[in-house]
Amino acid sequence: MQRARPLGYRVALEEDYDDNGDPINTIRFGPPSEGRAVSYVLEWGKSLVSFHPTYSNSRMLWSAKVCGWDRNAKERIEVTKTIEDIPIADRPNADLIGVARAANRQEVITEPPVRSQQEAEALAIQTLTANCLNLVTATGTCIGLQDMRAGQTVHILGVGRHFNGAYHILTTSHVINDQGYRTSFTAQRINPVEDDAGTQDTTGGQGT
């Protein structure tokens, strides 16, 4: 978890079963993927009771420069990458990075130390990807969904063009009180989605 948080990665323990019915536990470590199955579609005025997004562009990076030292070659390492160097399929919040291009802000990274060109390139891309993932975060409350868990991907609709999108759920809490059953969550936006979610259930039911 300590390694995952600064990279914007997710850590999840997934349980499956082999052909004999014995449990198989697998730890997943990596960036949240938009390609994962959508657990729920939450829409304002239907299943989404409250939604409070935060659009944080004050520290949005356009480029990252990683500096290090190659002990074998006895030479300085200096690598600069921009958001455009992130593969398109892995580029978070691609519709909101125009402000980063305009600001042209760069971060110079010297820690953790890198010892090769490849390590420097990987660290630069990881830093930019994590920064893009933190561009939009949100807290919200929806109708009670007992199977909604951290690590899932949900689609949130009806909250405006800049905030509609696929979100990676970070935390959830489930409360039953005199107002009924509610599920609260924190999440980070991965990428935009169209208002038309196809065959997905926009009333909070599980996607098909």
Disulfide bonds with the S-S distance in Angstrom:
none
